[in-house]
Amino acid sequence: MNTLLITGTDTDAGKTVLTTALAAYWQKYYPQRSWGIMKPIQSGVGDREWYQRLFDLKQTAEEITPLYFQAPLAPPIAAAKENRRVDLAIVWQALSELRSRRDFVLVEALGGLGSPVTDEYTVADLAGEWRLPTVLVVPVRLGAIAQAVANVALARQTRVNLKGIVLNCVQPRSDEEIADLTPPELIQSLTNTPVLGCLPYLDDLNDLDKLAQVASDLDLGIIPEILIANH
């Protein structure tokens, strides 16, 4: 499958940072290949606008975000405020069409794995049912180990095809702090899931060369083969 879902332990874990870094990597090292980005559901202004500004995606706003709601709230709540519903058939059709036209598609999930998509579905439910290869972003901060363990347990319960964990420094961290707050070996041992690397704190997300570099430092050999072909 030519798709990778990027999700996180919660909001602001660093999903957009990793998605942007992987897109920058793909753009720099594989300019001859076609790729796309999708934020399936968005509530309020945010990621869709960011990707439109940073990359020449040749995608309409609807192709990037098939379902858009005005209020920056969980989708079922935001939809209810507009007397609408979260129609996942629209999202699936848009994703299927985009995948058929592109060599690779990065899909940034909303919130965390446990975030509600509808009144009955979470992000984890959707990832499992749609069989999307998934990477979990875990922020480097106190409590991250417990978050990683809980989210991996949820992923297993919902049969998510979890390829690995990427740590993300949401603020400047020394190597010692990273080792203390999110020791990769301990997280791997507790979750039985590979840690693919750690994204450093980036104060300028507009620097695509730097983003491509930090993405290339990750262990990309575990995520979909098309992303690391000829690397």
TAGI-V823903 format. One record per residue. N is the residue number from 0. RES is the residue in one letter. SS is DSSP state (h for helix, s for strand, l for the rest). PSI is psi in whole degrees, -180 to 180 (NA if undefined). OMEGA is omega as a letter, one per 20 degrees, with the letter a starting at -180 (NA if undefined). Layout:
n->[N & N]
res->[RES & RES]
ss->[SS & SS]
psi->[PSI & PSI]
omega->[OMEGA & OMEGA]
This chain:
n->[0 & 1 & 2 & 3 & 4 & 5 & 6 & 7 & 8 & 9 & 10 & 11 & 12 & 13 & 14 & 15 & 16 & 17 & 18 & 19 & 20 & 21 & 22 & 23 & 24 & 25 & 26 & 27 & 28 & 29 & 30 & 31 & 32 & 33 & 34 & 35 & 36 & 37 & 38 & 39 & 40 & 41 & 42 & 43 & 44 & 45 & 46 & 47 & 48 & 49 & 50 & 51 & 52 & 53 & 54 & 55 & 56 & 57 & 58 & 59 & 60 & 61 & 62 & 63 & 64 & 65 & 66 & 67 & 68 & 69 & 70 & 71 & 72 & 73 & 74 & 75 & 76 & 77 & 78 & 79 & 80 & 81 & 82 & 83 & 84 & 85 & 86 & 87 & 88 & 89 & 90 & 91 & 92 & 93 & 94 & 95 & 96 & 97 & 98 & 99 & 100 & 101 & 102 & 103 & 104 & 105 & 106 & 107 & 108 & 109 & 110 & 111 & 112 & 113 & 114 & 115 & 116 & 117 & 118 & 119 & 120 & 121 & 122 & 123 & 124 & 125 & 126 & 127 & 128 & 129 & 130 & 131 & 132 & 133 & 134 & 135 & 136 & 137 & 138 & 139 & 140 & 141 & 142 & 143 & 144 & 145 & 146 & 147 & 148 & 149 & 150 & 151 & 152 & 153 & 154 & 155 & 156 & 157 & 158 & 159 & 160 & 161 & 162 & 163 & 164 & 165 & 166 & 167 & 168 & 169 & 170 & 171 & 172 & 173 & 174 & 175 & 176 & 177 & 178 & 179 & 180 & 181 & 182 & 183 & 184 & 185 & 186 & 187 & 188 & 189 & 190 & 191 & 192 & 193 & 194 & 195 & 196 & 197 & 198 & 199 & 200 & 201 & 202 & 203 & 204 & 205 & 206 & 207 & 208 & 209 & 210 & 211 & 212 & 213 & 214 & 215 & 216 & 217 & 218 & 219 & 220 & 221 & 222 & 223 & 224 & 225 & 226 & 227 & 228 & 229 & 230]
res->[M & N & T & L & L & I & T & G & T & D & T & D & A & G & K & T & V & L & T & T & A & L & A & A & Y & W & Q & K & Y & Y & P & Q & R & S & W & G & I & M & K & P & I & Q & S & G & V & G & D & R & E & W & Y & Q & R & L & F & D & L & K & Q & T & A & E & E & I & T & P & L & Y & F & Q & A & P & L & A & P & P & I & A & A & A & K & E & N & R & R & V & D & L & A & I & V & W & Q & A & L & S & E & L & R & S & R & R & D & F & V & L & V & E & A & L & G & G & L & G & S & P & V & T & D & E & Y & T & V & A & D & L & A & G & E & W & R & L & P & T & V & L & V & V & P & V & R & L & G & A & I & A & Q & A & V & A & N & V & A & L & A & R & Q & T & R & V & N & L & K & G & I & V & L & N & C & V & Q & P & R & S & D & E & E & I & A & D & L & T & P & P & E & L & I & Q & S & L & T & N & T & P & V & L & G & C & L & P & Y & L & D & D & L & N & D & L & D & K & L & A & Q & V & A & S & D & L & D & L & G & I & I & P & E & I & L & I & A & N & H]
ss->[l & l & s & s & s & s & s & s & l & l & l & l & l & l & h & h & h & h & h & h & h & h & h & h & h & h & h & h & h & l & l & l & l & l & s & s & s & s & l & l & s & s & s & l & l & l & h & h & h & h & h & h & h & h & l & l & l & l & l & l & h & h & h & h & l & l & s & s & s & l & l & l & l & l & h & h & h & h & h & h & h & l & l & l & l & l & l & h & h & h & h & h & h & h & h & h & h & h & h & h & h & l & l & s & s & s & s & s & l & l & l & l & l & l & l & s & l & l & l & l & l & s & h & h & h & h & h & h & h & l & l & l & l & s & s & s & s & s & s & l & l & l & l & h & h & h & h & h & h & h & h & h & h & h & h & h & h & l & l & l & l & s & s & s & s & s & s & s & l & l & l & l & l & l & h & h & h & h & h & h & h & l & l & h & h & h & h & h & h & h & h & l & l & l & s & s & s & s & s & l & l & l & l & l & l & l & l & h & h & h & h & h & h & h & h & h & l & l & l & h & h & h & l & l & h & h & h & h & l & l & l]
psi->[132 & 42 & 142 & 126 & 128 & 116 & 178 & 178 & -28 & -175 & 143 & 24 & -28 & 22 & -43 & -37 & -49 & -43 & -44 & -41 & -43 & -38 & -42 & -39 & -49 & -43 & -40 & -44 & -18 & 58 & -20 & -9 & 149 & 142 & 164 & 165 & 140 & 134 & 91 & -41 & 131 & 137 & 113 & 173 & 141 & -112 & -41 & -47 & -36 & -49 & -36 & -37 & -36 & -32 & 150 & 84 & -20 & 43 & 143 & 166 & -37 & -30 & -32 & -46 & 94 & -33 & 122 & 132 & 150 & -45 & 133 & 67 & 173 & 140 & -48 & -31 & -45 & -40 & -42 & -35 & -21 & 11 & 41 & 177 & 160 & 102 & 99 & -19 & -36 & -42 & -46 & -42 & -43 & -40 & -43 & -42 & -42 & -42 & -32 & -21 & -12 & 151 & -34 & 144 & 126 & 127 & 116 & 120 & 166 & 145 & -138 & -179 & -34 & 4 & 141 & 135 & -43 & -171 & -18 & -20 & 141 & 173 & -39 & -42 & -45 & -45 & -39 & -47 & -37 & -1 & 49 & 122 & 133 & 143 & 136 & 125 & 127 & 119 & 144 & 99 & 168 & 133 & -4 & -34 & -47 & -39 & -42 & -46 & -45 & -41 & -36 & -38 & -43 & -42 & -42 & -41 & -35 & 9 & 43 & 137 & 77 & 115 & -27 & 178 & 138 & 125 & 148 & 126 & 106 & -8 & 165 & 131 & 141 & 165 & -37 & -42 & -41 & -44 & -33 & -42 & -36 & 65 & 114 & -42 & -41 & -43 & -42 & -41 & -42 & -30 & -15 & 38 & 132 & 140 & 118 & -9 & -175 & 127 & 128 & 165 & 130 & 118 & -8 & 97 & 3 & -10 & 91 & -32 & -43 & -42 & -42 & -37 & -46 & -32 & -38 & -19 & -12 & 160 & 81 & -6 & -14 & -23 & 173 & 136 & -34 & -27 & -29 & 15 & 130 & 16 & NA]
omega->[a & a & r & r & r & r & a & r & r & r & r & r & a & r & a & r & a & r & r & r & r & r & r & r & a & a & a & a & a & a & a & a & a & a & r & r & r & r & a & a & r & r & a & r & a & a & a & a & r & a & r & a & a & a & r & a & a & r & r & r & a & r & r & a & a & r & a & r & a & a & r & a & r & a & a & r & r & r & a & r & r & a & r & r & r & a & a & r & r & a & a & r & a & r & r & a & a & r & a & a & a & r & a & a & r & a & r & r & r & r & r & a & a & a & a & r & r & r & a & a & r & r & r & r & a & r & r & a & a & r & a & r & a & r & a & r & a & a & r & r & a & a & a & a & r & r & r & a & a & a & r & r & r & r & r & a & a & r & r & r & a & a & a & a & r & r & a & r & a & r & a & a & r & r & r & r & r & a & a & a & a & r & a & a & a & r & r & a & a & a & a & a & a & r & a & a & a & r & r & r & a & a & r & a & r & a & a & r & r & r & r & r & a & r & a & r & r & r & a & a & a & a & a & a & a & a & a & r & r & r & NA]
